[in-house]
Amino acid sequence: MIEEFINAIEAIANNSFPLNKSFELLNAWDWTKIVFSNFSAMMAMGKYNQISIKESAQKFQSDVLRSAFENFWASEMSMSFFLMQLAYAYKGMAGYPLGGSGRFVEKLERRYRDIDGKIEFGRKVTKILIENNRVTGLEVNHNEKISADYVVLAADGYTVLFELLGEKYVDNKTLTAYKTLKTFPSLIYFSAGIAKEFKEVEPSIVGVNIPLLQPLKVGNYTHERITFQIYNFDPILAPKGKTLITAMVDTDYAFWQKLYEQGQEAYRNERQQISSALIDAIDAHYGGVKNQIDFTDTATPVTYKNWTGNHNGSYEGWLPTPDAAKIKLPSHLIGLGNFYMCGHWVTPGGGMPPAAYSGRDAVQLICRDEKIHFKTSEL
Ligand SMILES: Cc1cc2nc3c(=O)[nH]c(=O)nc-3n(C[C@H](O)[C@H](O)[C@H](O)COP(=O)(O)OP(=O)(O)OC[C@H]3O[C@@H](n4cnc5c(N)ncnc54)[C@H](O)[C@@H]3O)c2cc1C
């Protein structure tokens, strides 16, 4: 079985799927080339798309391997998604940007401004303006209208399709997908700045999985182990002699939303208890931590919903389950012109690369509509 996985990882890693052309613009000749030059990768993806990580885990004889796979990230995901991550790592394409997501986003922003893009913060889209089934612009902050030749919305899919567009342009397939597909859960995102170097800890971008002293209830989820990211390898994230530690702890939006509605006190107390339990776990494992805490910050699903609008505070859109692998979510809607969607709600599995790629796709399709040659440059 291990050999089968390794063969699949190699086949997927050696694929040459054309990433320079939007999926919708691929013609019969492109498909012929794809099938002939990627036969083993397609066979591997076809096979493992339909099996979840959990199901694969059952086939291991070793208890350790079974438990490791069952407890890996979200084990309802299809096995192909897991193998894809390993294939990227094998090819040296997966990594961690020093300085974290802040630095990463700043680079994207600089690039966009350099090519004369304009960004305006603090303006919420409150309406999509439509005339004769063509989008003509947006209303922002309920009081200002901005006209546009095309609109590409990267916001939450539920909000766009069911609130801003009032379900009018949702076909049956999309409706079923939105009703039945699973989303990534929401999170407690815990961060602590600690006045300690953690030199003794082997640097790891995937984190360190630590058993808790006692099971931790976080909303309706119970955790017995937590993965901590110990950024002892990133000098940008903390001053010399100090280290940032974070943890992403799965939880459910409904619990936190209800608690938030009950008032600040109950909500703050629950957050505080979880933060303390996580500090206790780090302290028990590494020692000498409790008195060295410079700050802690504990974001909840309500934080995510409030800042990003993502449905149920999901941190990565649709979970790439075997069911999701069968469905193509629309990036534009039948009967509505001059409008595209991009981001993790049109690319199951989500994440930064597919979100960025879907934005590129949308621009490529607009160029097709406008008969403009689509060209890009590499940084
Ligand atoms: C803690 C955490 C860790 C992660 N780690 C990774 C990782 O290691 N690798 C990876 O690839 N992915 C990771 N992800 C997932 C990744 O960040 C997302 O999949 C990706 O950011 C999705 O991009 P997006 O543009 O679709 O949506 P978002 O990043 O959610 O952006 C949507 C934007 O639209 C804005 N918006 C929403 N509604 C409106 C409105 N009405 N008007 C105006 N603006 C609006 C929001 O404010 C937001 O800025 C992580 C996510 C989290 C939360």
Ligand as a Chemical Component Dictionary entry (heavy atoms), coordinates in Angstrom:
data_LIG
# 
_chem_comp.id                   LIG 
_chem_comp.type                 NON-POLYMER 
_chem_comp.pdbx_formal_charge   0 
_chem_comp.three_letter_code    LIG 
# 
loop_
_chem_comp_atom.comp_id 
_chem_comp_atom.atom_id 
_chem_comp_atom.alt_atom_id 
_chem_comp_atom.type_symbol 
_chem_comp_atom.charge 
_chem_comp_atom.model_Cartn_x 
_chem_comp_atom.model_Cartn_y 
_chem_comp_atom.model_Cartn_z 
_chem_comp_atom.pdbx_ordinal 
LIG C1  C1  C 0 -5.476  30.409 9.572  1  
LIG C2  C2  C 0 -5.513  30.057 8.125  2  
LIG C3  C3  C 0 -4.436  29.368 7.575  3  
LIG C4  C4  C 0 -4.440  29.047 6.235  4  
LIG N1  N1  N 0 -3.347  28.387 5.709  5  
LIG C5  C5  C 0 -3.263  28.203 4.385  6  
LIG C6  C6  C 0 -2.073  27.649 3.811  7  
LIG O1  O1  O 0 -1.116  27.322 4.503  8  
LIG N2  N2  N 0 -2.040  27.494 2.465  9  
LIG C7  C7  C 0 -3.076  27.859 1.661  10 
LIG O2  O2  O 0 -2.968  27.736 0.451  11 
LIG N3  N3  N 0 -4.227  28.357 2.182  12 
LIG C8  C8  C 0 -4.348  28.556 3.513  13 
LIG N4  N4  N 0 -5.483  29.084 4.049  14 
LIG C9  C9  C 0 -6.662  29.296 3.199  15 
LIG C10 C10 C 0 -6.526  30.534 2.324  16 
LIG O3  O3  O 0 -6.168  31.634 3.144  17 
LIG C11 C11 C 0 -7.877  30.801 1.645  18 
LIG O4  O4  O 0 -8.327  29.651 0.958  19 
LIG C12 C12 C 0 -7.712  31.955 0.627  20 
LIG O5  O5  O 0 -7.305  33.124 1.289  21 
LIG C13 C13 C 0 -9.035  32.203 -0.089 22 
LIG O6  O6  O 0 -8.934  33.377 -0.842 23 
LIG P1  P1  P 0 -10.242 34.104 -1.336 24 
LIG O7  O7  O 0 -9.775  35.317 -2.089 25 
LIG O8  O8  O 0 -11.126 33.130 -2.021 26 
LIG O9  O9  O 0 -11.058 34.520 -0.020 27 
LIG P2  P2  P 0 -10.663 35.386 1.229  28 
LIG O10 O10 O 0 -9.177  35.294 1.507  29 
LIG O11 O11 O 0 -11.632 35.005 2.286  30 
LIG O12 O12 O 0 -10.915 36.872 0.761  31 
LIG C14 C14 C 0 -12.205 37.377 0.532  32 
LIG C15 C15 C 0 -12.118 38.892 0.718  33 
LIG O13 O13 O 0 -13.370 39.452 0.323  34 
LIG C16 C16 C 0 -13.725 40.435 1.276  35 
LIG N5  N5  N 0 -15.192 40.560 1.235  36 
LIG C17 C17 C 0 -16.127 39.643 1.610  37 
LIG N6  N6  N 0 -17.374 40.126 1.409  38 
LIG C18 C18 C 0 -17.212 41.365 0.879  39 
LIG C19 C19 C 0 -18.127 42.377 0.471  40 
LIG N7  N7  N 0 -19.452 42.218 0.533  41 
LIG N8  N8  N 0 -17.605 43.555 -0.007 42 
LIG C20 C20 C 0 -16.243 43.746 -0.093 43 
LIG N9  N9  N 0 -15.347 42.819 0.284  44 
LIG C21 C21 C 0 -15.825 41.640 0.763  45 
LIG C22 C22 C 0 -13.225 39.902 2.599  46 
LIG O14 O14 O 0 -13.079 40.951 3.542  47 
LIG C23 C23 C 0 -11.877 39.300 2.171  48 
LIG O15 O15 O 0 -10.859 40.260 2.213  49 
LIG C24 C24 C 0 -5.537  29.413 5.407  50 
LIG C25 C25 C 0 -6.604  30.113 5.962  51 
LIG C26 C26 C 0 -6.585  30.432 7.305  52 
LIG C27 C27 C 0 -7.742  31.217 7.877  53 
# 
loop_
_chem_comp_bond.comp_id 
_chem_comp_bond.atom_id_1 
_chem_comp_bond.atom_id_2 
_chem_comp_bond.value_order 
_chem_comp_bond.pdbx_ordinal 
LIG C1  C2  SING 1  
LIG C2  C3  SING 2  
LIG C2  C26 DOUB 3  
LIG C3  C4  DOUB 4  
LIG C4  N1  SING 5  
LIG C4  C24 SING 6  
LIG N1  C5  DOUB 7  
LIG C5  C6  SING 8  
LIG C5  C8  SING 9  
LIG C6  O1  DOUB 10 
LIG C6  N2  SING 11 
LIG N2  C7  SING 12 
LIG C7  O2  DOUB 13 
LIG C7  N3  SING 14 
LIG N3  C8  DOUB 15 
LIG C8  N4  SING 16 
LIG N4  C9  SING 17 
LIG N4  C24 SING 18 
LIG C9  C10 SING 19 
LIG C10 O3  SING 20 
LIG C10 C11 SING 21 
LIG C11 O4  SING 22 
LIG C11 C12 SING 23 
LIG C12 O5  SING 24 
LIG C12 C13 SING 25 
LIG C13 O6  SING 26 
LIG O6  P1  SING 27 
LIG P1  O7  DOUB 28 
LIG P1  O8  SING 29 
LIG P1  O9  SING 30 
LIG O9  P2  SING 31 
LIG P2  O10 DOUB 32 
LIG P2  O11 SING 33 
LIG P2  O12 SING 34 
LIG O12 C14 SING 35 
LIG C14 C15 SING 36 
LIG C15 O13 SING 37 
LIG C15 C23 SING 38 
LIG O13 C16 SING 39 
LIG C16 N5  SING 40 
LIG C16 C22 SING 41 
LIG N5  C17 SING 42 
LIG N5  C21 SING 43 
LIG C17 N6  DOUB 44 
LIG N6  C18 SING 45 
LIG C18 C19 SING 46 
LIG C18 C21 DOUB 47 
LIG C19 N7  SING 48 
LIG C19 N8  DOUB 49 
LIG N8  C20 SING 50 
LIG C20 N9  DOUB 51 
LIG N9  C21 SING 52 
LIG C22 O14 SING 53 
LIG C22 C23 SING 54 
LIG C23 O15 SING 55 
LIG C24 C25 DOUB 56 
LIG C25 C26 SING 57 
LIG C26 C27 SING 58 
# 
